[in-house]
Amino acid sequence: MAERSTAAVDVADNSGDDPLTAKADTAATDGVAEEQKTAEQSAEATEKKAVERQSGEQPFLTAPELHSGHKLARRYRLEECVTRLDGFSSWRAVDEKLRRAVGVHLLPADHPRARSVLAAARSSALLGDPRFVQVLDAVEENDLVYVVHEWLPDSTELTALLALGPLEPHDAYQLVSQVSQAMAAAHREGLAHLRLTPSAVLRSSTGQYRIRGLAVNAALRGITAERPQRTDTEAIGALLYAALTQRWPYDSDAYGLSGLPKGVGLLAPDQVRAGVHRGLSEIAMRALVNDGATASRQEPPCTTPDELAKAVAAMPRVKPPEPEFAAPPEYQRTTYQQGTYGRPQQRPAPTQPVIVPPPPLQSRTGTALKWAVSALLIAALGLGSWQIADRLLGPEAAPKAPVTTPTADEKPPPPKPIAIKSAEDFDPLGNGVENGQAIENAYDGDPSTSWHTVNYANAEFGYLKAGVGLVLDLGKAQEISSVELAFTGDTSVELRTAAADASSAPYTLDDFTTQTSGDGTDVTLKPTKPVTTRYVLVWLTKLPNDDGGFRGRLTEIKIMG
């Protein structure tokens, strides 16, 4: 109270002789002090609760009591709860704005791990690597923290694949190669997974492996590690071990897999199951070895995902199995009443030869008579043809002009290239950014340079949009007969044009008219008839695989008039 009185006196002294002003300033000072005190008490209470939960004095909060049909941010509609554990819940939901399935993690805003979950989700979203299931949103509102991520209905968990049996050597090779490369890229950005289990790895219908829960799964469960790279490397080794043997490489059962017998230690995969690829067995042991142990008789252990990825790249490539063809059915002999099909027919028994009498000799007179008749017929035909032609033509018929072929100067000129004045990326269904700084590489005349799209999760632009493209400005309306395109990888593309009288490039896809389409690496698009336009849209509709992701890469464009 003494401090408050002193403050009031100070305010009164600074405000002059006006008592009303002094009273108002005193009230303001009291209000600020109260707000500051309340904020400090709230922070202390929150910190005290977190300390109590971590020390075990107070249990973790239960997951929010939400139900199917609840909507977050007026956009994400919860459909099905798939996990409810340790104060948080995970849901399958629907993004009603973009009409697609998503996954959602939910926990109370005052949960002791809420801050770390938000930070992990936002860091993972910044990575933007298509080999990871992407974080789409991370929000705190209405006393809730929720993280929205991709939902891939066409992918299968590694857990389900292993339930069917060990993977083929080629599939196991692709698993360890793709996962180790992805985790090496994540660790270069300072991100770790720390919970890389079979349920965290998905395989798409095209054979691409994707990792979900980067940094977020560990933050949800409060998992940390002193050596995160070593932890993730050992987890990749365990995944490869399970893929080769259908066994978990420890003495306890986990993820639907039986563990190793107790007391025998860590056995190499080729000692657990016959027929295991020797090179992959060595890689698994090099990743699983503990510090100071020997992973292989010849090679040192791998302690980081980058070392593991390099070790996999250095081994001979494991080829896919040869396709199996069904054996042809056994040859069936078919007999007929007339004889036996497929067997040489027996020759008939020899009989006495039948003597055929020679034709009667013709007399010389008959031969001469035939020649005379033939000559008369030929003469009559010739005379009749001449008379018919004379009647048809008549004396007044004028001779036809000689037929001449056009000279080289009279032939239509060959198509000529049309110069492209400028170009810009066209992404009306997305965020409007598709590597715009490299567009000139697509028409600079140098096939070694290219323009490319951003990386997507699949060939259909991650199901986010129908396509992207480039709008080419010809400077003025000109007649075009074809557009020649050179891609890296098989790409599906459409040729679209703006109206002939358009004075500026359209902003929407519907303002362009589709002329034709094609696919491949070298594509020539020819409209059904020459079209006049100033703005040409090269619209990509399906992307090729590109180093684990999908992106379009256009090396050269040539427009012919």
C-alpha positions in Angstrom: 0.0 0.0 0.0 2.9 2.3 0.7 4.3 1.8 -2.8 0.9 2.5 -4.3 0.6 5.8 -2.3 4.0 6.8 -3.4 3.1 6.1 -7.0 0.0 8.2 -6.6 2.0 11.1 -5.2 4.5 10.9 -8.0 1.7 11.0 -10.5 0.1 13.9 -8.8 3.4 15.8 -8.9 3.9 15.1 -12.6 0.3 16.1 -13.5 0.5 19.7 -12.1 -2.2 21.1 -9.8 -5.2 19.4 -11.5 -6.6 16.9 -9.0 -8.8 15.1 -11.6 -5.8 14.4 -13.8 -3.9 13.1 -10.8 -6.8 10.8 -9.8 -7.1 9.4 -13.3 -3.4 8.7 -13.6 -3.5 7.0 -10.2 -6.3 4.7 -11.4 -4.4 3.8 -14.5 -1.3 3.0 -12.6 -3.3 0.7 -10.3 -4.9 -1.1 -13.3 -1.5 -1.8 -14.9 -0.2 -3.2 -11.6 -3.2 -5.5 -11.2 -2.9 -6.8 -14.8 0.8 -7.5 -14.4 0.1 -9.3 -11.1 -2.6 -11.4 -12.6 -0.4 -12.4 -15.6 2.4 -13.4 -13.2 0.1 -15.5 -11.1 -1.3 -17.2 -14.2 2.2 -18.0 -15.5 3.2 -19.3 -12.1 0.2 -21.5 -12.0 0.7 -22.9 -15.4 4.4 -23.6 -14.7 3.5 -25.2 -11.4 1.0 -27.6 -13.1 3.6 -28.6 -15.7 6.2 -29.3 -13.0 3.7 -31.3 -11.0 2.7 -33.4 -14.1 6.3 -34.0 -15.0 7.2 -35.1 -11.4 4.1 -37.3 -11.3 2.3 -35.4 -8.6 -0.5 -34.6 -10.9 -1.7 -36.9 -13.8 -1.7 -35.8 -17.4 -4.8 -34.1 -18.8 -7.2 -36.4 -20.6 -7.7 -35.8 -24.3 -10.5 -33.3 -25.1 -13.9 -34.9 -25.1 -14.7 -34.4 -28.8 -16.9 -36.4 -31.0 -17.4 -37.3 -34.7 -18.8 -34.3 -36.5 -17.1 -31.7 -34.4 -15.6 -29.0 -36.6 -12.3 -27.1 -36.0 -11.8 -23.6 -37.4 -15.1 -24.1 -39.3 -13.2 -26.3 -41.7 -11.8 -29.6 -40.3 -14.7 -32.0 -39.5 -13.6 -34.9 -37.3 -14.7 -38.3 -38.6 -13.0 -41.1 -36.6 -10.8 -41.2 -33.5 -7.8 -43.5 -34.3 -5.7 -42.9 -31.1 -6.4 -41.7 -27.6 -3.4 -41.7 -25.4 -1.5 -39.8 -22.8 -3.7 -36.6 -22.9 -3.9 -36.3 -26.7 -6.0 -37.9 -29.4 -5.6 -38.4 -33.2 -8.4 -38.3 -35.7 -9.2 -38.9 -39.3 -11.0 -35.8 -40.5 -12.2 -34.0 -43.6 -11.0 -30.6 -44.9 -14.3 -29.3 -46.1 -12.6 -26.3 -47.8 -10.4 -28.4 -50.1 -12.6 -31.5 -49.9 -9.9 -34.0 -48.9 -9.1 -36.3 -46.0 -6.7 -35.1 -43.4 -5.3 -36.3 -40.1 -5.5 -34.2 -36.9 -3.7 -34.4 -33.6 -5.5 -32.8 -30.7 -4.4 -31.9 -27.1 -5.4 -29.2 -24.5 -3.6 -25.9 -24.8 -2.4 -26.2 -21.2 -0.9 -29.7 -21.8 2.8 -29.7 -20.7 3.8 -30.8 -24.2 1.6 -28.4 -26.2 4.3 -25.8 -26.8 6.8 -28.5 -28.0 4.2 -30.1 -30.3 3.5 -26.8 -32.0 7.2 -26.0 -32.4 7.9 -29.5 -33.8 4.9 -29.3 -36.2 5.9 -25.9 -37.6 9.6 -27.0 -38.0 8.4 -30.1 -39.9 6.2 -28.1 -42.1 9.1 -25.8 -43.2 11.1 -28.9 -44.4 8.6 -29.4 -47.3 10.2 -32.7 -48.4 7.7 -34.9 -50.3 9.2 -38.1 -48.8 7.5 -37.1 -45.5 3.8 -36.8 -44.8 3.3 -33.0 -44.8 2.1 -30.9 -41.9 -0.6 -28.7 -43.3 -1.6 -26.6 -40.2 -0.6 -26.1 -36.6 -3.0 -23.9 -34.6 -3.8 -23.0 -31.0 -7.4 -21.8 -30.4 -10.3 -22.2 -28.0 -8.1 -23.9 -25.4 -7.0 -26.5 -27.9 -3.8 -27.2 -29.9 -4.2 -29.2 -33.1 -1.9 -30.3 -35.8 -3.3 -31.1 -39.3 -1.4 -33.4 -41.6 -1.8 -35.2 -44.9 -4.0 -38.4 -45.0 -2.9 -40.9 -47.6 -5.7 -43.4 -48.2 -3.9 -45.1 -51.1 -0.8 -46.0 -49.0 -0.2 -49.0 -46.8 1.5 -49.1 -43.4 4.7 -51.2 -43.2 3.0 -52.9 -40.3 0.4 -54.3 -42.6 2.9 -55.3 -45.2 5.0 -57.2 -42.7 1.9 -59.1 -41.4 1.8 -60.8 -44.8 5.5 -62.0 -44.6 9.0 -60.8 -45.2 9.5 -58.3 -48.1 11.2 -59.3 -51.3 14.9 -58.3 -51.4 14.2 -55.5 -53.9 11.4 -54.1 -51.8 13.6 -54.2 -48.7 16.4 -52.5 -50.6 14.0 -49.7 -51.7 12.8 -49.4 -48.1 16.2 -48.8 -46.5 17.4 -46.7 -49.4 14.5 -44.3 -49.4 14.0 -44.0 -45.7 17.8 -43.5 -44.9 18.0 -40.8 -47.6 14.9 -39.0 -46.3 16.1 -39.1 -42.7 19.6 -37.8 -43.8 17.9 -34.8 -45.4 15.8 -34.2 -42.3 18.8 -34.3 -40.0 20.7 -31.9 -42.2 17.9 -29.4 -41.4 18.2 -30.2 -37.6 15.0 -32.4 -37.5 14.8 -35.9 -35.9 12.0 -38.5 -35.8 12.9 -40.5 -32.7 9.8 -42.7 -33.1 10.5 -44.4 -36.5 8.4 -47.5 -36.1 6.7 -49.7 -38.8 3.5 -47.7 -38.3 5.3 -44.5 -39.2 6.4 -45.8 -42.6 3.9 -45.9 -45.5 4.3 -47.4 -49.0 2.3 -45.9 -51.8 0.7 -47.8 -54.7 3.7 -46.8 -56.9 6.2 -48.3 -54.5 7.4 -45.0 -52.9 8.0 -45.0 -49.1 6.9 -42.0 -47.1 7.5 -41.2 -43.4 4.9 -39.6 -41.1 5.2 -37.9 -37.8 8.6 -36.3 -38.3 9.4 -34.6 -35.0 5.7 -34.4 -34.1 5.2 -38.1 -32.9 8.1 -37.7 -30.5 6.9 -34.4 -29.2 3.4 -35.8 -28.5 4.9 -38.5 -26.4 7.7 -36.4 -24.8 10.5 -38.5 -26.3 14.0 -37.0 -26.5 17.4 -38.4 -27.3 21.0 -37.4 -26.5 22.1 -38.8 -29.9 19.1 -38.3 -32.2 21.0 -39.4 -35.4 22.1 -42.6 -33.8 18.6 -43.3 -32.5 17.0 -42.8 -36.0 19.8 -44.9 -37.6 19.2 -47.8 -35.3 15.4 -47.5 -36.0 16.0 -47.8 -39.7 18.1 -50.8 -39.1 15.3 -52.4 -37.1 12.9 -51.7 -40.0 15.2 -53.4 -42.4 15.7 -56.3 -40.0 11.9 -56.8 -39.8 11.5 -56.5 -43.5 14.1 -59.3 -44.1 13.0 -61.7 -41.3 9.5 -60.7 -40.2 11.0 -60.6 -36.7 11.6 -57.7 -34.4 15.4 -57.5 -33.6 15.0 -57.4 -29.8 13.8 -60.0 -27.2 10.3 -58.6 -26.9 7.4 -58.7 -29.3 6.3 -55.5 -30.9 4.2 -54.1 -33.8 2.7 -57.5 -34.4 6.1 -59.1 -34.8 7.7 -61.8 -32.7 11.0 -60.8 -31.0 14.2 -62.8 -30.9 14.6 -65.7 -28.4 15.7 -64.4 -25.0 19.3 -64.7 -24.1 20.7 -65.2 -27.6 21.6 -61.6 -28.3 21.3 -59.9 -31.7 21.5 -62.5 -34.5 22.2 -61.5 -38.1 19.1 -61.7 -40.4 20.7 -64.4 -42.5 21.1 -66.5 -39.3 17.4 -66.0 -38.4 15.9 -66.9 -41.8 17.3 -68.8 -44.8 17.6 -67.1 -48.1 18.1 -63.6 -46.8 20.1 -61.3 -49.0 23.6 -61.2 -47.6 24.4 -57.6 -48.5 21.1 -56.3 -46.9 21.8 -58.5 -43.8 25.2 -56.7 -43.4 23.5 -53.3 -43.8 20.9 -54.1 -41.1 23.6 -55.2 -38.6 25.8 -52.1 -39.3 22.8 -49.9 -38.5 21.7 -51.9 -35.4 25.1 -52.3 -33.7 25.5 -50.6 -30.3 28.4 -48.3 -29.6 31.7 -50.1 -29.5 30.4 -53.3 -31.0 31.3 -54.8 -34.4 28.4 -54.7 -36.8 30.1 -56.7 -39.6 33.2 -58.8 -40.0 34.5 -56.3 -42.6 32.7 -52.9 -42.4 32.3 -50.4 -39.6 29.0 -49.5 -38.0 26.7 -46.7 -39.4 25.9 -44.2 -36.8 24.0 -41.6 -38.8 21.3 -41.8 -41.5 23.8 -40.2 -44.0 26.4 -42.9 -43.4 23.7 -45.5 -43.8 22.4 -44.0 -47.0 26.0 -43.9 -48.4 26.5 -47.6 -47.4 23.3 -48.6 -49.2 24.3 -46.7 -52.3 27.8 -48.3 -52.3 26.4 -51.9 -52.3 25.4 -53.6 -55.6 22.0 -52.7 -56.7 19.3 -55.3 -55.8 17.3 -55.9 -59.0 13.6 -56.6 -59.0 12.5 -60.2 -59.4 12.0 -61.4 -63.0 8.3 -61.6 -63.9 6.9 -65.1 -63.8 5.0 -66.4 -66.8 2.5 -69.2 -66.6 3.5 -72.5 -68.2 1.6 -73.3 -71.4 -0.9 -76.1 -71.1 0.1 -79.5 -72.1 -0.4 -80.3 -75.8 -3.6 -82.1 -76.4 -4.0 -84.3 -79.5 -7.4 -84.1 -81.1 -8.6 -86.9 -83.4 -11.2 -86.6 -86.1 -13.2 -89.2 -87.9 -11.5 -88.4 -91.2 -8.0 -89.1 -89.7 -5.7 -88.3 -86.8 -4.8 -84.6 -86.4 -1.0 -84.0 -86.1 0.0 -87.4 -87.3 1.4 -88.0 -90.8 -1.2 -89.5 -93.0 -0.5 -93.0 -94.4 -0.2 -93.2 -98.1 -2.8 -95.3 -99.9 -1.7 -98.7 -101.1 -0.2 -98.7 -104.5 -2.5 -99.6 -107.4 -2.0 -100.2 -111.0 -1.3 -97.0 -112.9 -4.1 -95.5 -115.0 -2.9 -94.7 -118.5 -4.2 -91.3 -119.6 -4.5 -91.0 -123.4 -2.7 -88.0 -124.9 -4.9 -85.1 -126.3 -5.7 -85.5 -130.0 -3.5 -83.8 -132.4 -4.9 -80.7 -134.1 -4.5 -80.3 -137.8 -2.6 -77.4 -139.4 -5.9 -76.1 -140.9 -7.5 -75.7 -137.5 -4.5 -73.8 -136.2 -4.5 -71.4 -139.1 -8.2 -70.8 -138.8 -7.8 -69.8 -135.1 -5.1 -67.3 -135.9 -7.2 -65.7 -138.6 -10.2 -65.2 -136.3 -8.0 -63.7 -133.6 -6.6 -61.1 -136.0 -10.0 -60.1 -137.3 -11.3 -59.6 -133.7 -8.3 -57.4 -132.8 -8.8 -55.2 -135.9 -12.5 -54.8 -135.2 -11.9 -53.7 -131.6 -9.3 -51.2 -132.7 -11.6 -49.7 -135.4 -14.6 -49.4 -133.0 -12.5 -47.7 -130.3 -11.3 -45.1 -132.8 -14.8 -44.3 -134.0 -16.1 -43.9 -130.4 -13.3 -41.6 -129.4 -13.8 -39.5 -132.6 -17.5 -39.0 -131.8 -16.9 -38.1 -128.2 -14.4 -35.5 -128.9 -15.8 -34.0 -132.1 -14.1 -31.4 -134.3 -15.0 -28.5 -132.0 -13.4 -30.1 -128.8 -10.5 -28.0 -127.7 -7.3 -29.8 -126.5 -6.7 -29.9 -122.8 -4.1 -27.6 -121.3 -1.0 -29.5 -120.3 -0.9 -30.4 -116.6 2.0 -28.6 -114.8 3.3 -29.1 -111.3 3.9 -26.1 -109.1 7.4 -24.9 -108.9 9.4 -24.4 -105.7 8.4 -20.8 -105.5 4.7 -21.7 -105.7 4.8 -24.2 -102.8 3.4 -23.1 -99.4 6.2 -21.8 -97.2 7.4 -24.1 -94.5 6.5 -23.4 -90.8 8.7 -20.9 -89.1 9.5 -20.6 -85.4 7.6 -17.8 -83.5 9.7 -15.8 -81.0 8.4 -15.9 -77.4 8.5 -12.4 -76.0 8.0 -13.4 -72.3 6.5 -16.1 -70.1 5.2 -16.5 -66.6 4.2 -19.4 -64.4 0.4 -20.2 -64.2 -0.9 -21.8 -61.0 -4.5 -20.5 -60.5 -5.5 -23.6 -58.4 -2.6 -23.3 -55.9 -0.4 -20.7 -54.3 0.6 -19.1 -57.6 4.4 -19.8 -57.2 6.0 -22.4 -59.5 9.7 -21.6 -59.7 9.1 -18.4 -61.6 12.7 -17.3 -61.6 13.8 -20.1 -64.0 11.0 -19.7 -66.6 13.4 -18.3 -69.3 15.3 -21.6 -69.2 12.4 -23.3 -70.9 12.8 -21.3 -74.2 16.4 -20.1 -74.2 17.4 -22.6 -76.9 19.7 -24.5 -74.5 18.4 -28.0 -73.8 20.8 -28.3 -70.8 18.7 -25.7 -68.9 15.2 -26.2 -67.7 12.2 -24.8 -65.8 10.6 -27.2 -63.2 7.6 -27.3 -60.9 7.9 -27.7 -57.2 8.1 -31.2 -55.8 4.7 -33.1 -55.2 3.8 -36.2 -53.3 2.4 -38.0 -56.4 1.9 -37.6 -60.1 -1.4 -35.9 -59.6 0.1 -32.9 -57.8 -0.5 -34.4 -54.4 -4.3 -34.3 -55.1 -4.0 -30.6 -54.3 -4.9 -29.3 -57.8 -5.5 -30.3 -61.4 -2.2 -28.9 -62.9 0.2 -26.1 -63.4 1.8 -24.5 -66.4 3.4 -21.7 -68.3 1.7 -18.8 -70.2 3.8 -17.7 -73.2 3.3 -14.2 -74.7 4.0 -14.0 -78.4 3.9 -10.2 -78.4 0.9 -10.0 -80.8 -1.8 -12.3 -82.1 -0.2 -14.8 -84.5 -1.3 -18.0 -86.3 0.4 -21.1 -84.7 0.4 -24.5 -86.3 2.2 -26.6 -83.6 4.0 -26.4 -80.3 7.1 -28.6 -79.7 8.0 -29.5 -76.1 10.9 -31.4 -74.5 10.5 -32.8 -71.0 12.6 -34.8 -68.6 10.5 -37.8 -67.9 7.1 -38.8 -69.3 4.8 -35.8 -68.7 1.1 -35.3 -69.7 0.4 -31.9 -71.1 -2.4 -29.9 -72.8 -2.1 -27.0 -75.3 -4.5 -24.2 -74.5 -4.9 -20.8 -76.1 -6.4 -17.4 -75.2 -8.9 -15.7 -77.5 -7.4 -14.0 -80.6 -8.5 -10.5 -79.4 -7.2 -10.9 -75.8 -5.1 -7.9 -74.9 -3.7 -9.5 -71.6 -3.1 -13.0 -70.4 -6.2 -14.6 -68.7 -6.2 -15.2 -65.0 -8.4 -18.3 -64.9 -8.1 -21.7 -66.5 -11.5 -21.5 -68.1 -10.6 -18.5 -70.1 -8.2 -20.6 -72.1 -9.5 -23.0 -74.9 -8.1 -26.5 -75.0 -6.7 -27.3 -78.5 -5.1 -30.7 -78.0 -3.1 -32.8 -75.5 -0.3 -35.4 -75.4 2.2 -37.1 -73.2 5.8 -38.3 -73.3 9.3 -36.7 -73.2 9.3 -35.1 -76.7 5.7 -34.0 -77.4 4.5 -32.1 -80.5 1.0 -30.6 -80.0 -0.8 -29.7 -83.2 -4.3 -28.1 -83.1 -6.9 -29.6 -85.4 -6.6 -26.4 -87.4 -4.3 -23.4 -87.2 -5.3 -21.1 -84.4 -4.6 -17.4 -84.0 -3.6 -16.2 -80.5 -1.2 -14.1 -78.6 -1.1 -16.1 -75.3 -0.3 -19.8 -75.3 -0.8 -21.9 -72.2 1.4 -25.1 -71.7 -0.7 -26.9 -69.0 0.9 -29.9 -67.2 -1.6 -32.4 -66.0 0.5 -35.4 -64.8 4.1 -35.4 -63.5 6.9 -37.9 -63.7 8.8 -39.4 -60.8 11.9 -37.3 -59.9 14.3 -38.4 -57.2 11.7 -39.7 -54.7 9.1 -37.1 -55.5 7.1 -35.9 -58.6 7.9 -32.8 -60.5 7.6 -31.5 -64.1 10.8 -30.5 -65.8 10.5 -28.6 -69.2 13.8 -28.2 -71.0 12.7 -26.5 -74.3 9.6 -25.0 -76.0 9.4 -24.2 -79.7 6.2 -22.6 -81.2 5.8 -22.9 -85.0 3.7 -20.6 -87.1 
